[in-house]
Amino acid sequence: MEIADRMKGMENPIRDVLAKADELRKKGKKIYPLNIGDPNKFDFKPPENVMQAYAQAIRSDYGYASSEGLPELREAIAKKEGVSAENVLVTAGVSEGLYFTFMSLLNQGENVLIPSPFYPQYYTISKICGGTENYYEANEEWVPEASEFRKKINAKTKAIALINPNNPTGAVYPKKLVKEIIDIAGEHKIPIISDEIYKGIEYDEETIEPAKISKDVPVIALNGFSKIDLCTGYRIGYMAFHGECGKVRDAAVGLCRFRLSMNTPLQKAVLPLFEGQQPHRKETVRKLKERRDIVFKRFNEIPGMQCAKPRGAFYAFPKVEGKWKTDKEFVYDLLEQTGVLVVHGSGFSKTLKNKHFRIVFLPQPELLNEAIDKIDEFMKKS
Ligand SMILES: Cc1ncc(COP(=O)(O)O)c(C=O)c1O
């Protein structure tokens, strides 16, 4: 069967590496899964109050919810975001919010200016929506210059996307830079798409949400409960429209209606996250900071490797030098020799000049150290 042309842009950078890992696992090799950004695969699980509310809600809240989201959840999100409830839409994770945003904004041949390296969904969704590629590049600490945005915006640019804190690099953009980016967006009369899924997972300084400092530049904020609230598999998030987003919001409402409704009991389940203390958040950051420090220190001690300090999220994006022609070749070799599974940097970028890979520092310190020992030994032998 022939697939539609629009689907030909769909790529999964690690599908073949995963297949290789499965093959090795079946042969009895221990695999260290430093490839996937899912806290629930390690020593993190959803907060007890959420699980209890979910268990209760499946017995009482089983009809379709309103397509835009359960009114009480929209109200709670609206209060947090500082918008009215009609400017909040509940989505199946940031993933669906991203899809609705790009579908609502992009015509064939237009572009959203996205970071390089990027979270792969941005590349794929943009392609599926007929968008062209347009990337802003960053320095060695993975922070871009404001001038880069001026250089890259063109007549077909419909929005600037910020992922802050960032996947795959762990970068956190300083407030001054965010302000400059907003000003540039304002000069070009385009909105900001702000992916805030890692908000709250910061180790040194906090990120600033663009909507908090934008005066008149519209911001489509995307957020959810997968990361700091540890509910990856529940699949829930939201879009919050700040400023003049009327028509784009209406288009996104149309897409919400098209898929009828989000899971109803789940929307009840996350309500406790808006009330009172949430001790799991502090504890999560405490555990992750220890793991970030291990990764930052140890990767910079390994010959042939250099690692910028991750300031947020749970990813590091080290540079690797050595005999490998490409970073994908390095990733395969590492997997075969050691069982450590990471993702090649070129899976996140079409423009990187050096060889990189992404590691996830979610595993417990013992496991993380064991995996890094393997990488260290592998590099010394190579
Ligand atoms: C930058 C970024 N945006 C969005 C998502 C998807 O989030 P969700 O689970 O809310 O769909 C991820 C998941 O890893 C991500 O890294």
The ligand as an SDF file (V2000), in Angstrom:
LIG
                    3D

 16 16  0  0  0  0  0  0  0  0999 V2000
    9.9060   19.4180   24.5210 C   0  0  0  0  0  0  0  0  0  0  0  0
    8.7770   18.4610   24.6800 C   0  0  0  0  0  0  0  0  0  0  0  0
    7.5410   18.8490   24.3420 N   0  0  0  0  0  0  0  0  0  0  0  0
    6.5050   18.0150   24.4520 C   0  0  0  0  0  0  0  0  0  0  0  0
    6.6520   16.7220   24.9190 C   0  0  0  0  0  0  0  0  0  0  0  0
    5.4560   15.8300   25.0050 C   0  0  0  0  0  0  0  0  0  0  0  0
    4.8160   16.0070   26.2170 O   0  0  0  0  0  0  0  0  0  0  0  0
    3.4540   15.2870   26.5880 P   0  0  0  0  0  0  0  0  0  0  0  0
    3.7720   14.0450   27.3520 O   0  0  0  0  0  0  0  0  0  0  0  0
    2.7370   16.3140   27.4490 O   0  0  0  0  0  0  0  0  0  0  0  0
    2.7150   15.0160   25.3380 O   0  0  0  0  0  0  0  0  0  0  0  0
    7.9160   16.2690   25.2990 C   0  0  0  0  0  0  0  0  0  0  0  0
    8.1090   14.8900   25.7770 C   0  0  0  0  0  0  0  0  0  0  0  0
    9.1800   14.4000   25.9980 O   0  0  0  0  0  0  0  0  0  0  0  0
    9.0020   17.1580   25.1580 C   0  0  0  0  0  0  0  0  0  0  0  0
   10.2460   16.7700   25.4770 O   0  0  0  0  0  0  0  0  0  0  0  0
  1  2  1  0
  2  3  1  0
  2 15  2  0
  3  4  2  0
  4  5  1  0
  5  6  1  0
  5 12  2  0
  6  7  1  0
  7  8  1  0
  8  9  2  0
  8 10  1  0
  8 11  1  0
 12 13  1  0
 12 15  1  0
 13 14  2  0
 15 16  1  0
M  END
$$$$
